[in-house]
Amino acid sequence: MPELIRNALGKDSKVKETGSSSLLIVPIIGSNPATGFMVGIGGQYAFKMQGSNLYSLISGSLQATTKNQYIFMAKNSIYTKNEKIFFTGDWRYLIFSQSTYGLGTNAPEGGILDYQFNLGGLETGADSLAQPMTFNFARFHQTVGFKLKPGIYLGLGYHFDSFSKIVDQKLDLDPEEQLLTSHYIYNNAYNFETDKYYSSALFGSFIIDKRDNMIQPYKGYFLSLGFRGAYRAFGNKNNAEMFSGEWRSFHGLSRRNPAHLIGFWLMGDFTKAGDFPYLILPATAFDQRGRSGRGYTQGRFRGQNYVYGETEYRFPISRCGGVLGGVLFANGTTASNSTQNLNLFDSIKLGYGFGLRVKVDKYSRTNLALDLGFGEQSSGFYLAISETF
């Protein structure tokens, strides 16, 4: 963290040519109940293409855990020369284990207690809300956006999601001790396989990006509207559609220091019951950067329709923005479950928390982010490169 070291030694910041690139590589060391102890490496490369005023971004990580989980993730958000084309992508391969909790955000108050999920007369007679699973997950999402006007893009892409080697660890089909899980019941009800499945889809998007910087915006807004068509022509079992939308905006609170601001993030995914298999339905932290739902574990909330909102107050700690900053955030999640007649906003789960920011490159505005989030009987520590949104 060169900027932090130079600041601590009282030296002037190193002169750096405008538009130059920055590369940040950090070790990943951590532990949580879902993964056990984990080690890995993460990196981010920020750069500007010739003729572009905006930074492009490539990031990724490799991780291994003591629970025999192996995780590869890579993201790209790239503007070409003169910002004529905008690439955005999300590539992942996971050998993973993760609990699912049923559909909707109406889990009983108190968290882990008796819970009944009913679909077509079948129930999970569970003594715990968590339903652990293991699986291999592959994702390839890549979109190419073509500029219509400055900051406005029309995109076309391909979305592929595959779950294989699925083991539903609580599932017991023995007639005498039968225990049926949410995943098994849902997929059987809509004629999906329960050990493997995939979605192969054409993706269309409309994007307006008026942010001054995608890595750490000081002002502007971002709007994305998307349509995902997973039709039989692309190898799917049935015709399926999903609509998505995302909004981010940033509002300065100080004329002297643009890093003092408040930001808003809203996104939603909408599909019909039975269009997509269970694990492909919208869920917590399955957005492109995997950042939604701080305070809750990945996949904690899932539904046919899913809406997430967050606000974050960002403030400087060091003089004039400097090296250190802080954030306070609050979020809310709602997901539907048509089989229980649970609509969006009937049940909302809230999260909140705070964090520290360490500036590691002032030209691209790259921060090292350390956050502590709290939810309903849930908490999490998050270490990441760049802002949550």
N, C-alpha and C positions, 0 to 999 in steps of 0.2 A: 504494500500500500504506500507507494512513493509519496503521494500528496500528504498523507498523515504523518509520515516520518519527517518530511521537510518542515512541516508546520511545527512539530514538536521540537525540532532543533533550532527553530527561529530563523530558518533560511527562506529566501524568496522562492516563490514557485518557479519551477523550471519552465523556460519559454518553450512553447510547443506550437508548431505551425498549424494554423487554422485548417480544419478539415482532415487532419491526420487521424490515423486509426488508433485504437487502443485495444489491448488484449489483457484480459484478467483471468487468471487460473487460481482456483482456491481448493483446498482439501475439504472433503465432506466427512465429518465425524459426528455421530449422534446415536441416539437410542430412543425407542418408543415401543409400546406394547405390540404394535402391528408388525414391526420389522425386526425387533431385537436390536442388537448393536450393528451399526452400519458404518462402512468406510467407502470412500470413493473420491472422485475428482469432478469438479464442475468448472466450466469456462464460459466466457462471453467475449465475442469479438465485435466491436463497434467500429464502423467505418462510413465514409462518404464516397459514393461513386462520382465520377467526373460530371460536373454540371448539376449536381444535386445539392440542395441546401439542407437536406435532412439526413440524419444518421440512419444507416441500416444496421441490422442486428442479427447475429448468428449466436446461438447459445446451445449448450448441451451438458450432459452429465453421464457418468458411469458410476454405478453403485453396486455393492454386494453386502448382504446382511447375514447375521448368524442364523436366520431362519431359512437359509438356502434360497433367498430371493436375489435376483439379478435384474438390474434396471438400466436400460439405455434410453435416453431421451435427447432429441435434437429439435430445435425450433429455428425458423428463419422468418425474418421480416425485412425484405430487401427492396430498395428503390434503385432502379437502373439509371443510366445516364439521363439527365434532365428530368428524372422522375416520370418517365413515360410509361414504365411498367412497374407494378408493385407485386412482388412475390410474397406469399405468406404460407408457412407450412408447419406441420406438427408431426414428427416421426417418433415412434416409440416401439420398444420391444421389452416386455417384462415377463420374467418367470416369477410369479408372484403369489402371495396369499393375502386375502382381504375378506373382512366380514361384510355381509349385506344385512339390511335391517328391515326389509319389506318396503312397500311403496307408500309414498305420501309422507308428510311431516306431522302426522298425528300420532306418533309413538306415545304410549302412555306416560303420564307424568311420573317421574321417579327413575326413568331409564331402564335398568335391567330388572325386569320383573315379568310375571306371566303375561304373555301376549298372544292374541289370536288373530290370525290372518285368514280370511274366508274368501274363497272364490269358487263359485259353482258347487257349493256344499262341502268343499274340502277345506280342512283347517290345519294349521300348524299348532300342535299341542306342545308349545315350547316353554321351557322354564327360563329362557333368556331371550332378550331382544336380538342379540347378535347371532348371526348365522354364518359361521366361518366357511370360506371357500378357498381353494387353490386353483390356479389356472395360468395359462400362457396367453399374453395379450400382445397383439401386433396392431399398430396404427400407422397408416400413411394418409395424411391429409395435406394436399398441396393445391394452392389456388394461384392463378395468374390474373392480375388485374390490369386493365388497359385504361390509360388516362383519357377521360372525356373532357375535363377542364382541370385547372390546377386544384389538386387535392380531392378530386372526384374520380372514382374508378369503377368500372364494370368488370366483374371477374368471372372466370370459369375454372372449375377444378374437379378433382376426384377425391372422394373420401372412402377409405377402406378401413374397416375395423374387424378384427378377428379374435375370437376367444376359443381356445382349444385346451384339451387335457383338463377340462373342468371337473373338479372333485368337490361335491357339495357335502361337507363333512358331517353335518347334522342329519342329513337325509337318511331315513331308515324305512325301507319298504316292506319289512317283515310285518305280516298282518297282525301279529300279536303285540308288537311294539312299534307300530307305525308312527313315524314323525315326518310330516311333509313340510318342506321349506317353501318360502315365498318364491324362490327361483324355480323350483320344480313345478309348483302349482301354476304359476303364470305361463311358463313355456309350454306345459302340457295343454293348458286351456286354449292356447293359440297355435298349437301344432308346430312348435319349434323343438328342435333337439335340445337335450339337456347337458350333453357332454362336449359339444362343439357347435359353433355357428359363426356366421360372418355377415357383414353388410357391405355391399359394393355400390357406391352411389355417385351420380353426377352432382356437382355442387355449383350453384350460381350465386353470385354475391354483388351487392352494390355498397360501395364504401365512400364515405366522406371523411377525410382526415385533415383537420385544420389545427392539429397540435403543432407547437413549435419544436417539439422533440419527443420521439416516442419512448425514449429511455427514462427520462424524468421531465415530464411536461411542466411548464410554468403557466401556460395559458392555452386556450383553444379547446376543441372538442373532437370526438371521434364517433362516427356512426357507422354501423355495419348491419346490413340486412342480408339474410341468406336463405337459400332453399336447397334442401337435400332430397334428391329423388333416387331412391333405391328400388329400381324396377326389375322385373323378371329379365328384361333384356340385358341387364348387367350381371346376371347369374344369381339373383336373389330368389328366395322361395316364393315370395309374394310381392306385390307392389306396395311400397311404403314411402311416406313423405314426412319431412320434418321442416318446420320453419324456425328460424332463429333470428334474434336481434340483439344488438349490444350498443350501449351508449356510455361514453366517458366524457366528462367535462372538468375543467380546471379553472379556478377563480381566485385571482390574487387578492391578498388581504393587506399588502403593504406596498406602497409605491417605491420605497427604498430597497426592499429585499424581495425579489420575485419568488424566492424559495418558500416564502411564508404564504400559504394558500390553503384552500379547501378543495377536495376533489370528490366527484360523484361517479359511481359505476353502477350500471343497471344492465342486466342481460336476461334473456329468456329463450327457452326451447319448447316447441309445441308440436305434439304428434298425437295420433289416435292410438287407443289401446289396441294391442295386437299387431301394430305395424312393424315394430322392431322387437327382437328378443330382449329378455330381461336386462342383461348387463350392458346392452347398447342404449338403453333408455337414458335420458339426461340425468346427471348426478353431480353431487358435490365434488369440486376440484377436478372435473374432467373437461374444463375449458382449455383453450390452446396452451396456456402457460401453467395450468394446474394450480392456480392461486386462489380460487374462490373458496369461501367457507372457512376462513381462519377461525380457529376455536373448535373445529370439528374435523374428524378423520375423513380421508378421501372415501367417497362413496356412501357417506353417512345418510344422506337424503337422496331419494331417487323417485321419479314419477314420470307419467306420460307427458305432463306439462310441468315446467320447472321455471321459476323466476327467482332471481337473486339480485339483491341491491346492497350497496356498501357506500359509506361516506368516510373520508379520511381527512383529518386535520394535520397538515404538515407544517412544522415550525423549525426555525434555525436555533441551534444551541451555541455554536461558535459565532463570533462576531461577523456580521455581514454574510451570513450563510455558511461560510467557511467549510470546515471539514466535518463537523458534527451536526446532526439534526435529529429531530424526534417526530413521532407520529402518534396520534390517537385515532382509533377506528371503531366503527360499529357496523354490523351487517345483519341482514335478515334473509332467510330462505323459506320458500314455500313450494311444495310439490303436490301434485294431485294423485288421486287413486280412484279411478272410475268405478272399480268394483265395490268400493265402500261409499260411493257417492261423495267423496271428499274432493271439493273443488279448490282451485287456487285461492289462496288467502283465507281459507277456512282455518288453517293452522299455519302459524309462522314461528320459526325457530330463530332466536336472536343470538348473535355473538358480538364480542367486543374485545378490545385489547390495546396494547401500546407497543412501541418499538423504537429502536435506535437506528440512525443512519450514519454511515461512515463513507465520506466521499473518497473514492479511489481514482477517479479521473474527472477533473472539472470541465474538460472540453466536451466530452460526450455526456457529462452529468451522470456518470455511473456511480451508484451507491452500493455498498454492501449493506444489506437489510437484515436486521435481527428483530424478530417480533415474538411477542407472547400473546396468545389468543385464548379466550375463554368462551365456552358455550354452556348449554344445559348439561350439567354433570360431565363436562368434557373440557379439555384444554390441550394446547399444543404449542410447541416452540418451533419457529420457522427461521431458517437461515437461507438467504437467497441473494443473488446478484440482481440489482436493479429493483425498481419499485414494483409493488403488487399489481398496480394498474396505471 
